[in-house]
Amino acid sequence: MVTVLDRNIRPEVEVVTPPVARGEFVVPRPGTGAAAKKFGVLPMPKLEWNAEVERETAHLYEKVKAVIPPVEWPFHAPYVHAINKLKKQRNAVLLAHNYQTPEIYNCVADFVGDSLQLAKEAAKSKADIIIQGGVHFMAETSKLLNPNKTVLIPDLRAGCSLAQSITGEDVRLLRERYPGVPVVTYVNTSADVKAESDICCTSSNAVQVVESFGTDRVICIPDEFLARWVATQTKVKIIAWKGHCEVHERFTGEELRRYREADPTVQILAHPECPPDVIAEADFTGSTSGILNYVKTKKPKRVVMVTECSMADNVQAEAPNTEFIRPCNLCPHMKRITLPKILDSLVYLREEVEIDPAVAAKARRAVERMIHLKS
């Protein structure tokens, strides 16, 4: 059973937008930020397509040649070459989400995966500098787990519609309405929301986290569709929030039925942030890591991957014998992260992610509880 709430049930409450994904921001001048003062600014490397660059990036192009045309590689390769050199010089690591473009995911990332995998890698990192190839809440999570390290996001505007759908004040009001009911917060939220929660979850462990309390009711926020899917996998009553991912909410069951009618053998793989009618049409529903594992182990001939566009490109590189039909929805926030911006971050050490210490202490507890939850 699912109870879905939103801000409209409390019209008397004035809601403050959480401090993520603001449309306007001020880019600090090179060398003026705390990280730049600590580590120093480097000269911008020359970006030339030459024999050395071609030779030293050839093995990387082999990984992406199925999804990046040869005519495009001379543009990407100089950035790939420069970024990989600067990462070593800076003792920096790049964490890239599965929705990053192939040239980032396959060619410059040190660790790739879904939100849970990246959170775990951030917690284990020995680097001085962490660069987040993803959106703002992911960079905040890395900072929560590495409070004494420098965490950078190449574009502060890389936000998330889901994270913007709820605030810490909303969570406090939910606790007043449902006293004593545990609050499970999707990792796709701002630090101030995590700080008001008991534990975080991702799409790959949401059912396990919900059942870990041993209670008959759990508040599971903010993704309504993820909460609805969780409710089908457990006997726990779910109290949900009416938040949605702008990428996944646009898919429909009707469009998937058309794919099935065109080819009854096609396998449909959906992310649990999709609407219920999409989930009903899917052969498999799971996190981005779950979808990747399904393709690698089942080796289907033709697949409709119902998630962000770049996910299919990245899986294609690892499963060249599977044909991907792309009902494509791009995440505009993920696509703000580019090779030029990553290089800019490494050279000038911007944009640095900072969290209020009082908020961070409480938010860190919720994230660490998720990471240390036993399977």
URFENCOR-V593416 format. One line per field, one symbol per residue. ss: DSSP state (H for helix, E for strand, - for the rest). phi: phi as a letter, one per 20 degrees, with the letter a starting at -180 (. if undefined). psi: psi as a letter, one per 20 degrees, with the letter a starting at -180 (. if undefined). Layout:
ss = ???
phi = ???
psi = ???
//
This chain:
ss = -EEEE-HHHH-----------------------HHHHHH-----------HHHHHHHHHHHHHH-----HHHHHHHHHHHHHHHHHHHHH-EEEEEE----HHHH-----EEE-HHHHHHHHHH----EEEEE--HHHHHHHHHH----EEEE---------HHH--HHHHHHHHHH----EEEEE----HHHH----EEE----HHHHHH-----EEEEE-EHHHHHHHHHH---EEEEE-E----HHH--HHHHHHHHHH----EEEE-----HHHHHH--EE--HHHHHHHHHHH---EEEEE-EHHHHHHHHHH----EEE---E----HHH--HHHHHHHHHH---E----HHHHHHHHHHHHHHH----
phi = .cdddbfffcffeeeeffeclffcbdeffgneffffffdnedffffdcecffffffdgfffgfcffccfgfefgffgffgffffffgffeldcdedffeffgfegedcfeccqefffffffffefdffcddeeadffffffffgecfededdcfbfefdaffffebcgfgfffffffcfnefdddgffbffffgfedeaebcfecgfgfgfffmdecbeccdeffffffgffdbeffddddedceffffefcffffffffffbfefeddceffffgffgfeeebcafffffgffffeelffccddeafgfgffffgfecfeeededeeceeffgffecggfffgfffdlbeeeccggffffffffffffffefff
psi = ppppqahiimiipppppqmqkqiprppqqpiirgghhgiqqqqpqpnqoahggggijghhhhhjhiioqhhhhhghghggggghghgghilqqpppqijqqhhgghhiqhpqaahgghgghhhipjqhpppombrghghgghhgimhjrppqphoiinbphghiiqrhhgghhhhhhmpipqoppqilrrhhghhjrhqrrrhhjgggggihhkriqpporioghggggghiirippporqmqqpighiiqqhghhhhghhhniiqpppqqiiqqhhghhiqhpprrhhhgghgghghlqgppoomaqghghghhhhimiippppnmpoqohghihorghhgggghgilqpppqpphhggghhhghghhghjpq.
//
